[in-house]
């Protein structure tokens, strides 16, 4: 029985004291219920211990809810690692579209075992498969390969992504999802091998560890730095026990660790056992890291924070600069995440980029989404998030891949009232994407140079203490540490003991299991309004409040101590900082002369691209110019535009051969319009110089039709549409004259149509009629240039007659005489 006693009425203890018989009955009822729940609770913990032991004996332990088959083992790579690539086998109810781009989900190796991304049907893997995408999973074994490094894991991940791309040629580059620790590792890999990756989604990934307000970031400084990491690895005989990482997470919320999680199971023992055991199978599945792996992570990412400032270099001299990533990066984080708050997830953007010119010059697209309340693990496994954010990301990943350079914010909301379900690809939710800025990111991250100086001092002190430990204590610790002693220390870890001491191996396990089986047959739960049950709930709430107050005071004290110690001018001076140093402790990676030269070269290439291209560039440039002031668009607009554009992607008359080139074309033209819209617009006639007039007219219709999908236009957008259509009409007029220089056809100036406030079919028709003021060549003249009369973009089937239909499919009107011959308008 699952009771919600928080809504039960408060018992009238005054009346009960005058009714001792009723009070005695309720006390007896509660006592029986509490005793039964205690036995059932103990039995669930017994099952918990058995599950832990069985999980350890598995060859490839994981918590995936999907069937998977191994594709490539990291043990077979030239530099072997304990990772592997598996294909998720689609179930009977989730058919996969082989034409869609594949998804690769990488799980974090942060103390727990693999599988959290596919822990439930409504998870990241489930969302990708429901959208019809082939799905792959990157997991790992509990024990690392001796000598394995972070760089080796990067090379393995690159090999996995390359393999998936080879298995799905022509489907687009794989989408890669990196969760938590896997997020920064995926970004590192993509920065070194950017050509392998499609869009990247990082969820709850702490890329900029100094940013945000997470109290965990003070731990490294207050314990003296990473020497403690080296000590832990040494007493583990060269392996770092992931249980220590999990214990750090547990310390963040003592109320949940010490009381809420266990009390919730005890209070709802009739319904919560299965959910509790499933989650604890993941939470208690501890894994190991090599000492060199863990030391690299702590020194360079957590304490050093070197990834977000492009200070890391591979063993073969390649700088790991996240600005090298050419794929769109989707960052998903939550304000309810006490492990990776939004500041840590987004801080790398403000670390790397100073202004929008810097970001656009690197041709990088960043989309971020924030959740108000979901916790860290909920980002990966929450059913509500799986049905909402991850489902929309999967459904619109191809649209995200087309976004031009810049920063965007994605917001997923319930379907608004008045929007028919048929208008959406997902009847429940609507995703909006709007332009954002570095200023908006800074408001979330709140960069603080004074705080950075404190963390820089802590990083320097960590280096000193680590060197002292290595030169003094480490040789002795390693001499007395053996695999045998390491195994005993691991078994005695506080988090492991709770699994080890209570299982079927305990002598009392058999009678407890028998008593629990009998109780389930004779269960007698107390009534929801039992006053003793209500008192139990009040006591639980009091304990939680006390532990929360302890946590808040502890975190505040740690923050003040960190500021006091590492904000000291003496300590900062010893760390090599001057009192009035002109630059911040984290030197911006764009300050080098090489980077300034790179930016200048990129801007020069942009200027050269203004006059480079043809019809496809002109159409997309015109669309961007009309809608450049629009703040946002939702998934309906993207879907309609995609449906209109996709059939034309392989049209040779539009000059767009495939999706890959189309993506580059869209991103480049959007960048040009964003950089200098007026110059980009003025170059459109030059782009259309070699295009036949009938094709130009049809392209004008396409622009008007796509603008119609955007809904009501502002006055500025109406004026921009008139300017664009006028340029196309004039270009068609010039092309007509060039096609028939000897023809005695009167040439009249073209006029752009007036665009109503609400663009509909009438606006499209007016857009098409703008071209009618310009004379068009007859069939004979068109053939003289070697162009077929029916070369226009088809509105119906191939081989249509050489008449130009109107925007609603109406037949064209016969053309004027050209060179003394009758013809039809193409």
DAHUHU-V835830 format. One record per backbone hydrogen bond with DSSP energy under -0.5 kcal/mol. CO is the residue of the C=O (numbers start at 0). NH is the residue of the N-H. E is the energy in kcal/mol with one decimal. If there is no record, write none. Layout:
CO & NH & E
CO & NH & E
This chain:
0 & 2 & -0.8
2 & 4 & -0.7
3 & 6 & -1.2
4 & 7 & -1.2
10 & 12 & -1.2
11 & 15 & -1.8
12 & 16 & -2.1
13 & 17 & -0.8
14 & 17 & -0.6
15 & 18 & -1.4
18 & 22 & -2.3
19 & 23 & -2.6
20 & 24 & -2.2
21 & 25 & -2.4
22 & 26 & -2.3
23 & 27 & -2.4
24 & 28 & -2.6
25 & 29 & -2.5
26 & 30 & -2.4
27 & 31 & -2.3
28 & 32 & -2.1
29 & 33 & -3.2
30 & 34 & -2.4
31 & 35 & -2.5
32 & 36 & -2.6
33 & 37 & -2.0
34 & 38 & -2.0
35 & 39 & -2.5
36 & 40 & -2.7
37 & 41 & -2.3
38 & 42 & -2.0
39 & 43 & -2.1
40 & 44 & -2.1
41 & 45 & -1.8
42 & 46 & -2.3
43 & 47 & -2.1
44 & 48 & -2.2
45 & 49 & -2.2
46 & 50 & -2.8
47 & 51 & -2.2
48 & 52 & -2.2
49 & 53 & -2.5
50 & 54 & -2.4
51 & 55 & -1.8
52 & 56 & -1.1
53 & 57 & -0.7
54 & 57 & -0.8
57 & 60 & -0.5
60 & 113 & -0.6
66 & 88 & -2.8
68 & 86 & -3.1
71 & 84 & -3.3
72 & 75 & -1.5
73 & 76 & -1.1
73 & 80 & -1.2
77 & 79 & -0.6
81 & 140 & -2.6
82 & 73 & -2.7
83 & 85 & -0.5
83 & 138 & -1.7
84 & 70 & -3.3
84 & 71 & -1.8
85 & 136 & -3.1
86 & 68 & -2.2
86 & 88 & -0.6
87 & 89 & -0.6
90 & 93 & -1.2
95 & 97 & -0.8
96 & 99 & -1.8
101 & 174 & -2.8
102 & 135 & -2.4
103 & 105 & -0.5
103 & 176 & -3.1
104 & 106 & -0.5
104 & 137 & -2.9
105 & 178 & -1.8
107 & 109 & -0.7
110 & 286 & -1.5
113 & 62 & -1.5
114 & 117 & -1.5
115 & 118 & -1.2
116 & 123 & -0.5
116 & 124 & -1.8
117 & 64 & -3.0
120 & 122 & -1.4
122 & 126 & -2.9
123 & 127 & -2.1
124 & 128 & -2.3
125 & 129 & -2.3
126 & 130 & -1.3
127 & 132 & -2.1
128 & 131 & -1.6
131 & 96 & -2.5
133 & 102 & -2.8
134 & 87 & -2.4
135 & 104 & -2.7
136 & 85 & -2.8
136 & 138 & -0.6
137 & 106 & -1.8
138 & 83 & -1.9
141 & 287 & -2.7
144 & 147 & -2.5
148 & 152 & -1.7
149 & 153 & -2.1
150 & 154 & -2.2
151 & 155 & -2.0
152 & 156 & -2.6
153 & 157 & -2.2
154 & 158 & -2.0
155 & 159 & -2.3
156 & 160 & -2.4
157 & 161 & -2.4
158 & 162 & -2.2
159 & 163 & -2.3
160 & 164 & -2.2
161 & 165 & -1.9
162 & 166 & -1.8
163 & 167 & -1.1
165 & 168 & -0.6
167 & 170 & -1.5
173 & 197 & -2.6
174 & 103 & -3.1
175 & 177 & -0.5
175 & 200 & -2.7
176 & 105 & -3.3
177 & 202 & -2.1
178 & 181 & -2.4
179 & 182 & -1.6
179 & 183 & -0.9
180 & 184 & -1.4
181 & 185 & -2.4
182 & 186 & -2.1
183 & 187 & -2.2
184 & 188 & -2.1
185 & 189 & -2.7
186 & 190 & -1.8
187 & 191 & -1.1
188 & 191 & -0.6
188 & 192 & -2.6
192 & 195 & -1.5
193 & 196 & -0.8
198 & 175 & -2.0
199 & 201 & -0.5
199 & 329 & -3.6
200 & 177 & -2.8
200 & 202 & -0.5
201 & 203 & -0.5
201 & 331 & -2.6
202 & 179 & -3.0
203 & 205 & -0.5
204 & 206 & -1.6
206 & 208 & -0.7
207 & 210 & -1.0
213 & 216 & -1.6
214 & 217 & -1.6
215 & 218 & -1.3
215 & 219 & -0.5
217 & 221 & -2.4
218 & 222 & -1.6
219 & 224 & -2.4
220 & 223 & -1.3
224 & 227 & -1.0
225 & 229 & -1.8
226 & 230 & -2.4
227 & 231 & -2.3
228 & 232 & -2.1
229 & 233 & -2.2
230 & 234 & -2.4
231 & 235 & -0.8
232 & 237 & -2.2
232 & 238 & -0.7
233 & 236 & -1.7
235 & 238 & -0.6
237 & 290 & -1.9
238 & 240 & -0.6
239 & 288 & -2.0
240 & 243 & -1.7
241 & 245 & -2.0
242 & 246 & -2.1
243 & 247 & -1.6
244 & 248 & -1.7
245 & 249 & -2.4
246 & 250 & -2.0
247 & 251 & -0.7
248 & 251 & -0.9
248 & 252 & -0.6
249 & 252 & -1.0
250 & 253 & -0.6
252 & 256 & -2.3
253 & 257 & -3.1
254 & 258 & -1.4
254 & 259 & -3.0
255 & 260 & -1.9
258 & 262 & -3.4
259 & 263 & -2.7
260 & 264 & -1.3
261 & 265 & -2.4
262 & 266 & -3.3
263 & 267 & -1.5
265 & 268 & -1.0
267 & 270 & -1.5
267 & 271 & -2.4
268 & 272 & -0.5
271 & 275 & -2.6
272 & 276 & -2.6
273 & 277 & -2.2
274 & 278 & -2.2
275 & 279 & -2.6
276 & 280 & -1.4
277 & 281 & -0.9
278 & 281 & -0.9
278 & 282 & -2.7
279 & 283 & -2.4
281 & 112 & -0.7
281 & 284 & -1.5
283 & 285 & -1.5
284 & 112 & -0.6
286 & 241 & -2.2
288 & 239 & -3.7
289 & 293 & -2.4
290 & 294 & -2.4
291 & 295 & -1.8
292 & 296 & -2.2
293 & 297 & -2.4
294 & 298 & -2.6
295 & 299 & -2.4
295 & 300 & -0.5
296 & 300 & -1.9
296 & 301 & -2.0
297 & 302 & -3.0
297 & 303 & -0.7
298 & 303 & -0.8
299 & 305 & -3.6
299 & 306 & -0.6
305 & 308 & -0.7
305 & 310 & -2.4
305 & 311 & -0.5
306 & 309 & -1.5
311 & 319 & -2.8
313 & 316 & -1.9
316 & 318 & -0.5
317 & 313 & -2.9
318 & 320 & -1.3
319 & 321 & -0.6
320 & 323 & -2.4
321 & 324 & -1.3
327 & 199 & -2.9
327 & 329 & -0.5
328 & 330 & -0.6
328 & 366 & -2.9
329 & 201 & -3.0
329 & 331 & -0.5
330 & 368 & -2.6
331 & 203 & -2.6
332 & 370 & -1.8
333 & 336 & -1.1
335 & 337 & -0.7
339 & 333 & -0.6
340 & 343 & -0.9
340 & 344 & -1.6
341 & 345 & -2.3
342 & 346 & -1.7
343 & 206 & -0.9
343 & 207 & -2.3
345 & 348 & -1.7
345 & 349 & -0.7
346 & 350 & -1.8
347 & 351 & -1.9
348 & 352 & -2.2
354 & 358 & -1.7
355 & 359 & -2.9
356 & 360 & -2.3
357 & 361 & -0.9
358 & 363 & -1.3
359 & 362 & -1.8
363 & 405 & -2.0
364 & 328 & -2.6
365 & 407 & -2.8
366 & 330 & -3.0
367 & 409 & -2.3
368 & 332 & -2.1
370 & 334 & -3.0
374 & 378 & -1.0
375 & 378 & -1.0
376 & 379 & -1.3
376 & 380 & -2.4
377 & 381 & -1.6
379 & 123 & -0.8
381 & 385 & -2.7
382 & 386 & -2.3
383 & 387 & -0.8
384 & 389 & -1.7
385 & 390 & -0.5
387 & 391 & -2.1
388 & 392 & -2.6
389 & 393 & -2.3
390 & 394 & -2.2
391 & 395 & -1.8
393 & 396 & -0.8
395 & 399 & -2.4
396 & 400 & -1.8
397 & 401 & -0.5
398 & 401 & -1.4
398 & 402 & -0.6
399 & 402 & -1.1
405 & 365 & -2.6
406 & 435 & -3.2
407 & 367 & -2.4
408 & 433 & -2.3
410 & 412 & -0.5
410 & 431 & -2.9
412 & 429 & -2.9
415 & 418 & -1.6
417 & 419 & -0.7
419 & 422 & -1.6
420 & 423 & -1.5
427 & 414 & -2.4
429 & 412 & -2.6
430 & 634 & -1.9
431 & 410 & -2.6
432 & 632 & -2.0
433 & 408 & -2.9
436 & 440 & -1.7
437 & 441 & -2.6
438 & 442 & -1.6
439 & 443 & -0.9
440 & 443 & -0.8
440 & 444 & -2.7
441 & 445 & -3.2
444 & 211 & -0.7
447 & 451 & -2.3
448 & 452 & -2.0
449 & 453 & -1.5
450 & 454 & -2.3
451 & 455 & -2.5
452 & 456 & -2.0
453 & 457 & -2.1
454 & 458 & -2.3
455 & 459 & -2.1
456 & 460 & -2.5
457 & 461 & -2.1
458 & 462 & -1.8
459 & 463 & -1.8
460 & 464 & -2.7
461 & 465 & -2.5
462 & 466 & -2.0
463 & 467 & -2.3
464 & 468 & -2.5
465 & 469 & -2.6
466 & 470 & -1.9
467 & 471 & -1.1
468 & 471 & -0.6
468 & 472 & -0.6
468 & 473 & -2.7
472 & 475 & -0.7
472 & 476 & -2.4
473 & 477 & -2.6
474 & 478 & -1.3
475 & 479 & -1.5
476 & 480 & -0.9
481 & 485 & -2.5
482 & 486 & -2.1
483 & 487 & -1.6
484 & 488 & -2.2
485 & 489 & -2.3
486 & 490 & -2.2
487 & 491 & -1.6
489 & 492 & -1.3
492 & 495 & -0.9
492 & 496 & -2.3
493 & 497 & -1.0
495 & 498 & -1.2
495 & 499 & -2.2
496 & 500 & -2.5
500 & 502 & -0.5
502 & 505 & -1.8
505 & 508 & -1.6
507 & 511 & -1.8
508 & 512 & -2.4
509 & 513 & -2.2
510 & 514 & -2.5
511 & 515 & -2.4
512 & 516 & -2.0
513 & 517 & -1.9
514 & 518 & -2.3
515 & 519 & -2.0
516 & 520 & -0.8
517 & 520 & -0.5
517 & 521 & -1.2
526 & 529 & -1.8
529 & 533 & -2.2
530 & 534 & -2.2
531 & 535 & -1.9
532 & 536 & -1.9
533 & 537 & -2.3
534 & 538 & -2.4
535 & 539 & -2.2
536 & 540 & -2.5
537 & 541 & -2.1
538 & 542 & -2.3
539 & 543 & -2.4
540 & 544 & -2.5
541 & 545 & -2.3
542 & 546 & -2.4
543 & 547 & -2.6
544 & 548 & -2.3
545 & 549 & -2.2
546 & 550 & -2.4
547 & 551 & -2.7
548 & 552 & -2.5
549 & 553 & -2.7
550 & 554 & -2.9
551 & 555 & -2.4
552 & 556 & -2.4
553 & 557 & -2.5
554 & 558 & -2.4
555 & 559 & -2.3
556 & 560 & -2.7
557 & 561 & -2.5
558 & 562 & -2.3
559 & 563 & -2.5
560 & 564 & -2.9
561 & 565 & -2.6
562 & 566 & -1.2
564 & 567 & -0.8
567 & 571 & -2.5
568 & 572 & -2.1
569 & 573 & -2.3
570 & 574 & -1.6
571 & 576 & -2.8
572 & 575 & -1.7
577 & 580 & -1.0
584 & 586 & -1.0
587 & 590 & -1.8
588 & 591 & -0.6
591 & 595 & -2.0
592 & 596 & -2.3
593 & 597 & -2.1
594 & 598 & -2.5
595 & 599 & -2.1
596 & 600 & -2.3
597 & 601 & -2.4
598 & 602 & -2.4
599 & 603 & -2.0
600 & 604 & -2.2
601 & 605 & -1.9
602 & 606 & -1.9
603 & 607 & -1.9
604 & 608 & -1.7
605 & 609 & -0.5
606 & 609 & -1.1
607 & 610 & -0.8
608 & 611 & -1.2
610 & 612 & -0.5
613 & 617 & -2.1
614 & 618 & -2.6
615 & 619 & -2.2
616 & 620 & -2.3
617 & 621 & -2.3
618 & 622 & -2.1
619 & 623 & -2.3
620 & 624 & -2.1
621 & 625 & -2.1
622 & 626 & -2.1
623 & 627 & -0.6
624 & 627 & -0.5
626 & 629 & -1.3
630 & 434 & -1.7
632 & 432 & -3.3
633 & 636 & -0.8
633 & 637 & -1.6
634 & 638 & -2.4
635 & 639 & -2.5
636 & 640 & -2.5
637 & 641 & -2.6
638 & 642 & -2.4
639 & 643 & -1.8
640 & 644 & -2.5
641 & 645 & -3.0
642 & 646 & -0.6
644 & 647 & -1.6
645 & 648 & -1.6
647 & 650 & -1.7
649 & 651 & -0.7
650 & 653 & -1.1
650 & 654 & -0.7
650 & 655 & -1.3
653 & 615 & -0.5
654 & 656 & -0.6
657 & 661 & -2.0
658 & 662 & -2.5
659 & 663 & -1.7
660 & 664 & -2.6
661 & 665 & -2.7
662 & 666 & -2.4
663 & 667 & -2.3
664 & 668 & -2.4
665 & 669 & -2.4
666 & 670 & -1.8
667 & 671 & -2.1
668 & 672 & -2.3
669 & 673 & -2.3
670 & 674 & -2.4
671 & 675 & -2.5
675 & 679 & -2.3
676 & 680 & -2.3
677 & 681 & -2.5
678 & 682 & -1.1
680 & 683 & -1.6
682 & 686 & -1.7
683 & 687 & -1.6
685 & 688 & -1.0
687 & 690 & -1.7
691 & 695 & -1.7
692 & 696 & -2.4
693 & 697 & -2.1
694 & 698 & -2.4
695 & 699 & -2.0
696 & 700 & -1.7
697 & 701 & -1.9
698 & 702 & -2.2
699 & 703 & -2.1
700 & 704 & -2.5
701 & 705 & -2.5
702 & 706 & -2.4
703 & 707 & -1.7
704 & 708 & -0.8
705 & 708 & -0.6
705 & 709 & -0.5
706 & 709 & -1.3
707 & 710 & -1.4
710 & 758 & -0.6
713 & 717 & -2.4
714 & 718 & -2.2
715 & 719 & -2.2
716 & 720 & -2.4
717 & 721 & -2.2
718 & 722 & -2.0
719 & 723 & -2.3
720 & 724 & -2.7
721 & 725 & -2.1
722 & 726 & -2.0
723 & 727 & -2.0
724 & 728 & -2.4
725 & 729 & -2.5
726 & 730 & -2.3
727 & 731 & -2.3
728 & 732 & -2.1
729 & 733 & -2.5
730 & 734 & -2.4
731 & 735 & -2.2
732 & 736 & -2.2
733 & 737 & -2.4
734 & 738 & -1.8
735 & 739 & -1.5
737 & 740 & -0.5
739 & 742 & -0.8
742 & 744 & -1.4
743 & 745 & -0.5
745 & 747 & -0.6
753 & 755 & -0.6
756 & 712 & -2.2
756 & 758 & -0.6
757 & 759 & -0.5
759 & 763 & -1.8
760 & 764 & -2.5
761 & 765 & -2.5
762 & 766 & -2.5
763 & 767 & -2.2
764 & 768 & -2.3
765 & 769 & -1.2
766 & 770 & -0.5
767 & 770 & -1.0
768 & 771 & -1.3
769 & 750 & -0.5
769 & 772 & -0.9
770 & 773 & -1.3
776 & 825 & -0.7
777 & 781 & -2.2
778 & 782 & -2.3
779 & 783 & -1.7
780 & 784 & -1.0
781 & 784 & -0.7
781 & 786 & -1.8
782 & 785 & -1.8
787 & 790 & -1.5
796 & 799 & -0.6
800 & 802 & -1.9
802 & 804 & -0.8
805 & 808 & -1.9
809 & 805 & -2.9
812 & 824 & -0.6
817 & 820 & -1.7
820 & 817 & -2.2
822 & 814 & -0.7
824 & 803 & -0.7
